[in-house]
């Protein structure tokens, strides 16, 4: 296990295998994304290992444990513990170990969000706030809520949101949205394009030409998105 982690680069670390950690692990495994779980509770640890997940037994607030998980060369770290103080401490430690790490942290209280960002978190998620927004949407915009639920739960239609970055070797580079045939051939909707500068363009026009570093946000069936991404990265 240690050898596998040592040879990983671009993996993710999940701190805690509670309700949030279980959902994260399931989703990342479905998309074949490498990750390692850090869990202190023996029962949770056993449940994760029974599913074949790579796990470390220990306290994620300790430097040694984050290093053992390869945090110093990882792509991302998600800390979803129910203890806000622990999430702040993990975020601070992880940021000191890896300045380029993408850190996503859970906050149980709104007042914790500022502390997490000061500690180095890139994204902060407040489950209670998200839940309240979802319930409000179910009442005021029920059809929109149904669509969001379909995308989130990977339903029978297997509809999902995904993204693809336009790299130097990408076949999308220099092509317009129309020329990508995303809709006509792959039945995908190009919802937005995030430029390398950080500017987000919603519903880009068909004539928009994709540039290096653009991130294309797509909506469609998983198989169609996978086929589109494979063809766009294939060597000519």
N, C-alpha and C positions, 0 to 999 in steps of 0.2 A: 504494500500500500504506500509506504514512504517513497519507494522508487518511482511509482506511478505519479505521485504528486510532484516529486522533484523534476520529472521530465515534462510536466505540464506547463504551458504558458497560455494565457488567455482564458483560464478557467475562472469560476466564480466560487466564492465562499458563502455558505448560508449559515448564519449564527442562530442556532436554535431550531429544533424540529417539533415545534408546537403547531398550532392551527395554521399560522402563516407559513412556517417552514415546510409543512407537508404539502400545501398547495404549490409553493414555489418549486419544490423538488419534483413534484409530479409534472408540472408544466415544462420544466427544463429537460427532464428525462424524455418527455414526448417529443421535444424538438432537438434531441441529441446534443444538448449543450453540456459540456463537462463541468462538474461541480463537486465540492466536498462539503459535508455537513459537520459542524462543530456542535456537539450536544453533551450536556452534563448529566441529564437524567437517564438512568440505566434503561428504564422502560421505553422511553422515546428512542433511545439509541438502538435498542434491539429491534424496534418496529422498523426503523430506517434500514438497518442491515438486512432484515428479512426481505426487503424489497430490492436488495442488491445495490443500495447506494453506498458510495464511499464515505466513511464516517471517521471522525476523530472524537475520542472521549475526553472531555476536558472543559475548562472554563474559557470562553471566548474573550473574556476581559484580560487574559494574560498574554503578554507579548509572545512568549514561547509557543503558545497554541496557535496564534495567528501566523507565526512564522512556519510552524509545522504544516499548516494548511496552504502554504505558498502564497500568502497574502502579499508579500513583497514583489511578486511578479504576476499576480493575478489581474484579471480584467475588471472584476467587480466584486463587491462585498455587500451582502444584504443582511442587516441585523434587525430581526423582527421580534425581539424578546419583549415580554409584557412589562418589563422593568425599564422605565425611561432612563434612569441613572446608568444602568448597564449599557444601554444603547449609546448614550453619550460617551461613555468611557471607551467602548469598543470603537466608535467612530474616531475619536481622538487618537487612539493607539494605531489604528489602521492607517490613518492619514499620515502619521509620522513615519510609518514603515514604507508607504508607497504614495508619492505625491500625485501619480497619474491614475490612481485607482478610482473607479466609479463607485461611490458609496451611496446606497439607498437605505434609509433608516426609518423605523416605525416610531411614531410618537403617540402616546396615549393621551396627552394633554396638549392643548394649543400652545401653552407657555414653553413647552419643551422644544418646539420647532426652532426657535431662535438659537437655543443652546446647541442643538444638533448642527445647525448650519455654521455656527461659530467653531464647532469642533472639527468641521471639515466635510459634512455630509453634502453631497451634490443634490440629492432629492430626499424629501421628507414626506412620508405618507401618514395621514391621520385616518385610521380606519373608521372612527366614529363619524367624522365629517363626511367621508365618502358614503357611508351608510345612510346618513341623513339626506344627502343629495339624491341618492338612488331612490329612497322612499318618496321624496318630493316629486321626482320625475315620474314615478309610477302613478301618482295622483293627477298631476297636471299634464304630462305628456306620455300616456301609457304606451302608445305604439312605438315611440322613440325608446322607451324603457325596454320594450320587448326586443327591439333590434340590438340594443346594448347588451342585453342578457344573452342573446344568441351568440354575439361575438365573444363575450367573456367566457361562456360555458362550453364552447366547442360543441355545439349541438349537432343534430342530424345532418344539417347542411354543411357542417364543418367550416363555417365562415369565420374568418379571422382578419385582424389587422396585422400587417407586417411592414418591414422597411428594408430597403436595399441601398447601399452606398455606391455611388458612381466612382469607381477607382480607375486608375490609369489603364488597366487591362479590360475594363468593362465595355461590353458591346453597346451600352447605352450612351457612352460619352460622345457628345456632339450631335446626338439625335434629338429630334423634337418629340414631344409626348405622343403625337400622332404617329410618328415613324417607329415608335417602339412596339406598336400593335398590341399594347397591353389590354385594351378593351376588345378590339375586333378579333384577335386571335386567342387571347388567354382569358377573356371574360373577367378582367380585373378593372377596378376603379382606382384611378390615381387621385387620392384625396388631397395630397399636399406634397410640397417639395421644400425641404429645409436646406437652404444654401449654406455653403461653407462659412459664411460670415455670421450665421446664426439666424438670419431672416427666414421666416416661415411663410410660404406662399400657399394659401388655401385654394383648392380647385384651380390649378394652373391651366392656362389656355393650351389648346392643342399645339399651338406653334411655339410654346416654350421650349428652348433648347437646353438640354441637360449639360451641366458643366462638371468639371472635376471637383469632387468633394460634396456634391449634392446628395441628399438622402431622400429617396423616393418612398412615400408612404402609400401602401397599397391596401385595398380591401377586396377580398375574394375568398374562394375555397382554397384550403391548404394545398391540395394537389396542383391547382392551377398556379398558385404563387411559387411553389417549389419548381415547377416546370419552367416558369418565366425566369426565375433567378438562375437556374441551371443553364438555360440557353444563353442568357446574357453574359455569363461568365465563361462560356465555352470558348476554347481557342479556335481561331479561324485558320 
